[in-house]
Amino acid sequence: MSEASEQRIVVVGAGWAGLGATYHLAKQGYDVTLLEATPYPGGLVAGWKTAGGRSVEGGIHGFWYPYSNIFSLVRELGINPFTPFTRSSQYSPAGLEVESPIFQNELRLPTPMGTFLYTQFKRLPLIDRLSALPLLYAVIDFDNSDDAWWRYDFVTARELFKDFGVSARLYKDSFEPMLLVGLFAPGEQCSAAAALGMLYYFILAHQPDFDVVWCRGTVGEMIFKPWVEQIEKTGGRVLTNKRVNDILLDSTGKAKGVVCGDEVFEADAVIFGVSVNGMKKIANGSPKLQNYREFRDLSNLGAIDVLATRLWFDRKVNIRHPSNACFGFDPTTGWTFFDLNMLHDEYRDEPGSVIEADFYHANQLLPLSDEQIVHKVQHDLAVCVPGFREAKVIDSSIIRVPQGVTHFAPGSYQYLLPSITTIENVFMSGDWIVNRHGSWSQEKAYVTGLEAANLVVNYFNRGSQAKIIPIEPDEPHIELARSINQAVRGLGKSLLPDFWLP
């Protein structure tokens, strides 16, 4: 038995973060147990079968070009879950608005010229697009540092775009739709810091960054199932239907286990890899965690409702591209729809169209009945693609996910947790954890899981560190501009009194 196996590690939450931490620690020989509250590993991206045997999941998730660590994991697992890179469209109630190419296939230009020139806007005038140029200063000034987050986090994204002269039409037709499907909320409810970080990572840092692949089935079946099998072969344990509701501390204040109802899982270290909403529930129900301000302050954080729908039609409807984003149908809600006949192996030969339509910031839609939701989805689809007007829905799946995704509200940065907590052997991971890697969404969740595993390795001084692939460096002209900006900002601080709001 290795020395590492003497240490018992409990990981809470079987999403990208928890699975990533568990897999690495199991490979290092630790005695690691992963606890998942639901019947399926995977968190929000878990997939399952309906009573009729059809595959569904809580929303479709893309895998963008800069997801280097997830792509590395997939290669290590020896699986091939992804489609080729796909093109995408954007619709409004007026019809087709934007088509995006596969940017890596175009001549590479210095950022952001490729994104600006190769994106095919159908209605947005050039004068409106040019109004985004002053915003480049904020993109350069926001370098994902702690100082930058504090400067921009108390400002709303809408204020930011207005202050930098973005036209009303460009904001309404381009930036707000990106926020609604990227940060899942309208601009007046989004932190400017989060908006800049998300836009830079997914779109502006390098020309190919907006290119995306999709899973050829549910992520749960195509990725998490073989991943869990590999974890178990390596010696880790993955237990479902285990909802953690408290933590146990010893007399010195260190964690010694977690509580799941009547069960206790003893631990020498604990890693949390759950959503904001899940962590709030654990903290609010735990008198021990309530003794720590950082966990009490989680009550200041929010989450956003998601509605995931899947519709089976009686005929094939031709759709230009497999992935599509939509805006303007409801004032504060963004939505996407996907042609699963083109994306999922299971539906490639289906006689009728199979469409996934996911709605974000969907709080006003969740109370609707399933029948009302199906009617709305078909109506909105028909506005984008008229062929859906005559098609009939022959089956449907409606999944409501209250408080499903993180809300990066203005001022929320001060309450987000770092990976290291006041409890010396409790570590945090997830897409809402503060780190400096620069990634977002699924990639960030996985990276923070690896970072938490590395903290455990450091804590016990046993095992090897997980290799974390950094994001691609800034392009030379951006790096130079940031260096100059930092020098000028530093000079200003030394010469001018510090009495302006950040």
Steps between C-alpha positions, in 0.01 A plus 500: 500500500638843403537776755243710310233234540512560876342842440124490454371772268130573459396697191149647493331543162554289186519775238809599302673633813429204730575237238823677406620513862396140568667360190835664569505407868403141422790482255729620781386214721280693741197335660248728329120488512284720277146573625229615257156611620312395183460155343750583223857633502537821308310772681312727258650327196397148600288316246245226551229305318128577502247226577475449125874449465583838342814685606458838672720731705480826690607716207752476218858600582761603246874437512686802371837514327694613812376205714852353493476313831170329419627401155814359667285299742295354214818389324625340823172310540530376142149607403368690200187683620506815287359619170720694257507876553167649394368829365227688684223752439327769701132586465264773618125534442598676175676186373863402442738760646850349504691203362840404637764315299744245638759762587801266505439433128539868414826689458607582855501871573607688814221500756230630484517563124406144400193498720401842367553424130400135463176508699215540250253759630178505295344822631741676739642812329876556490470825697353305792773238489767772497356642822652202683858615434535717816402195704838350412652713777289322762595164345867592535459650847319190633779241537316257735709616795347554841540878457319490166212305646461753781509790249232361270285270712287774659402633156225338296583373152239734355664801669837390366385477139313831527797681657728384219264624230356173371196582288155404627446273200835321536430443868145374437583284197844368593636553850185435702426173312856389583440578866166321505651173372849546650430639848129405489365843598432841341774761510353706781522189721855394400832605646712693249802302620331169427382630163852604399650172621241290319513697174879500493534126569233379257522759222769766508828351624583308180319465170410128532372526859132517397524170309306227677439126491209313659456164661368234262254393771438599859812606688401257775505202263785603272749643754399456863411131477841388365669751732328356807591147385864607478485664845365178649764291323762731649365439850267794555140462613209689345180486705172652376188600696727627780393854588748663737331717761773572755869481574672363812791687660743376761612687810767687302251626242603264221248301298470137602206394284173592333142404585248357252175456690571218744835412343841641586793487258824551687764711329848643545417768241184614324455652154172669411417503129135604501310792352447830679146395583613159626772653717257754644264219603781311671633812675157623609419161653832460678544672839873430473545673165285789621778578748712616205422832333606381155230232507238731653572752225403247233142610568587816306552297182225408259428251226291502184211281386541284191234329287618211280256366242528224241238463228450217251318599179314290246713621208846629417536877494803644326715719728799697371737414784489254792543761776304824525464783752190717522419839649213746516222247557469576873652812657734335753533146364749359253460162335676260270380219279685205353435259216572169674459310173828665400674480838397176675574157359178366653280735294693508172253264329189617685216555248402834656693793643621478860557846646652604832395850606653639822387821670717699743377746761177310453336582835179622337474181290540237770144538638347423157353156443684254277237553230542879514878466479482266200265744324734793568809313384337395173369852442844656557671237286257574217589869516865403437438210261154517335500126426409433864156660452356193331698238696329316785660424836474124562701487823665741740714529812484802730768542768477792743824585680432767764816683608694286255795720397717759672387863494801729471310804626664840549686496832500121531877457467557589867289199606638237260726253678863424420615139483662526847262557791539594867466129583849384412405163350185612314545607139261644243452443128242589236433754225425769761826469696752785479812399312744661259501240220270714282268223376121491535211257529571126471873550439530720808309247713735221389810716552394596853444130575860431400616799705314367806661158449840670486426676829431160658828366358680800648318469831611139553824545302432175314442429135553695180338822394237490227624671187280799420532643150498881515287699259674616184703815575374840393596596146810725490312824430257434786786411734683823406185709546439344842860565608472865399163533670632346822800735497279806448254382765788444745642844425160657553467333840837633609433859385130548565302473823294182534158654541317391185269203499670202335 
